Amino acid sequence: MDIFAKMQEHGHEQLIFLQENKTDLKAIIGIHNTVLGPALGGCRMWDYDEEEDAIDDVLRLSKGMTYKAGISGEDFGGGKTVIWGDPETHRTEGLFRALGRYIDALNGRYSTGTDVGTQPEDFVLMRKETPYVGALPKEYGGGGDSSVPTAYGTFLGIQASCKYKYNSDDLKGKKIAIQGLGKVGLKLARHLKDAGAELVGTDVVEDNIEAGKKIGMEIVEPDEIYDVDCDVFSPNALGAVVNDDTINRFKCDIICGAANNILAEAKHGKELANKGILYAPDYIVNAGGLILVCDEMEPNGYSEERVLKKCEEIYNKLLKVFKLADEENITTNKAADKLVEERISTIEVTNTISKY
């Protein structure tokens, strides 16, 4: 793997490899862009097949955080940590405290929090080694479960997408296929159920499946979710689910979910548009968790009311992106990128001016 070429291709500033034998820590920190401010992004633990998979993941995810912070109006750049290990067997106090010491050595250049495979309690341990962690439990002064605002923002994203596609954001009777019934997906399902939507879901974890059944959701096998005839397909697990293998299987009008990097490649945004499927850029839709962590860093402390108010802007930002895409005859993912890149360019000029 030509790592420097990959970093240059996507505009990354740093890729940091970490290892500690005593705790069996193997991790990578990716810092993509810090024009808007210090890098911010969650810590994922996953049992990757190969180290190249971990590198690709941290590069994709850290870049996505730059765009997520940029579109959300936050003064942070994009970063991410991936830990190579099985979340069920690899999680130890020593591992997370060791990682905390490495992050502390960056002296505020990067802060982290929960992501796939990690839990708030892991960051309580890291907090003993570094202040540069967020999404802590409320009893430790944090905002608590970041999946709460993420699910709420995703719900608003589905409403905005329906408003644009159907000229109404009423979800009553809309059929929505939910891929992933974990921390975000199940909370999203409850919002949708309360709004009168008809739900079909899938997951690979039996407890999540049972929780879905309890709220009246129809359950299908994981691979069958792509073939469900529905109004909205909502991916809320791992990314790259819109790819060469799945692109012709979707039977929906809208794709809108909280998963990161839903499109395997940018070209799939164009292919969806050609099929008449409206794609809601994921880094707008799933920004609720980032908004929570950013709010924890406010000088006057965390405010749940303020976080939910900021999440409500996801609705309007999506409508703005959809409109821009139509006006300029570009895909929705390119329209979202354009808005972020214009903001970064403006701030970069301001930073240059301030040096003189």
NORTAKA-V718139 format. One record per pair of residues at least 12 apart in sequence whose C-alpha atoms are under 6 Angstrom apart, sorted by sequence separation. I is the first residue (numbers start at 0). J is the second residue. D is the distance in whole Angstrom. If there is no record, write none. Layout:
i,j,d
I,J,D
I,J,D
//
This chain:
i,j,d
15,27,6
65,77,4
15,28,5
64,77,4
14,28,6
320,334,6
14,29,5
62,77,6
291,306,6
320,335,6
13,29,6
61,77,5
119,135,6
13,30,5
61,78,4
199,216,6
201,218,6
12,30,6
61,79,5
198,216,5
199,217,5
200,218,5
201,219,6
12,31,5
199,218,6
11,31,4
112,132,5
201,221,5
231,251,6
238,258,6
110,131,5
111,132,5
112,133,5
230,251,5
233,254,6
235,256,6
237,258,6
238,259,5
239,260,6
240,261,6
241,262,5
242,263,5
57,79,6
110,132,5
112,134,6
174,196,6
178,200,6
179,201,6
180,202,6
226,248,6
228,250,5
229,251,5
230,252,5
231,253,5
232,254,5
233,255,5
234,256,5
235,257,5
236,258,5
238,260,5
239,261,5
241,263,6
173,196,5
174,197,5
175,198,5
176,199,5
177,200,5
178,201,5
179,202,5
225,248,6
226,249,6
231,254,6
233,256,4
235,258,4
238,261,5
239,262,5
253,276,5
287,310,6
170,194,6
171,195,4
172,196,5
173,197,6
174,198,6
176,200,6
225,249,6
234,258,6
239,263,4
252,276,5
253,277,5
254,278,5
255,279,5
171,196,5
172,197,6
253,278,6
99,125,5
103,129,5
170,196,5
180,207,6
29,57,6
96,124,6
100,128,5
257,285,5
96,125,5
99,128,5
31,61,6
86,116,5
95,125,6
99,129,6
31,62,5
29,61,6
150,183,5
146,182,6
150,186,6
38,75,6
44,81,6
46,83,6
146,183,5
150,187,5
36,74,5
37,75,5
38,76,4
39,77,5
40,78,5
41,79,6
42,80,5
43,81,5
44,82,5
45,83,6
46,84,5
35,74,5
36,75,4
37,76,5
38,77,5
39,78,5
40,79,5
42,81,6
45,84,5
46,85,5
35,75,5
36,76,5
38,78,5
45,85,6
35,76,5
44,86,6
33,76,4
32,76,5
32,77,6
31,77,5
31,78,6
30,78,4
29,78,5
29,79,5
28,79,6
184,235,6
28,80,4
280,332,5
27,80,6
27,81,5
175,229,6
26,81,6
174,229,5
175,230,6
26,82,4
174,230,5
175,231,5
176,232,5
177,233,5
178,234,5
179,235,5
25,82,6
26,83,6
175,232,6
176,233,6
177,234,6
178,235,6
179,236,5
25,83,6
269,330,6
24,94,6
39,109,6
41,111,5
42,112,6
22,93,6
37,108,5
38,109,5
39,110,5
40,111,5
41,112,4
42,113,6
43,114,5
22,94,5
37,109,6
39,111,6
41,113,5
42,114,5
43,115,5
44,116,5
41,114,5
43,116,6
156,284,5
153,284,5
153,285,6
152,287,6
149,285,5
149,287,4
148,287,5
149,288,5
145,288,5
159,314,5
134,292,5
152,310,5
156,314,6
133,292,5
155,314,6
67,282,5
70,339,5
69,339,5
//
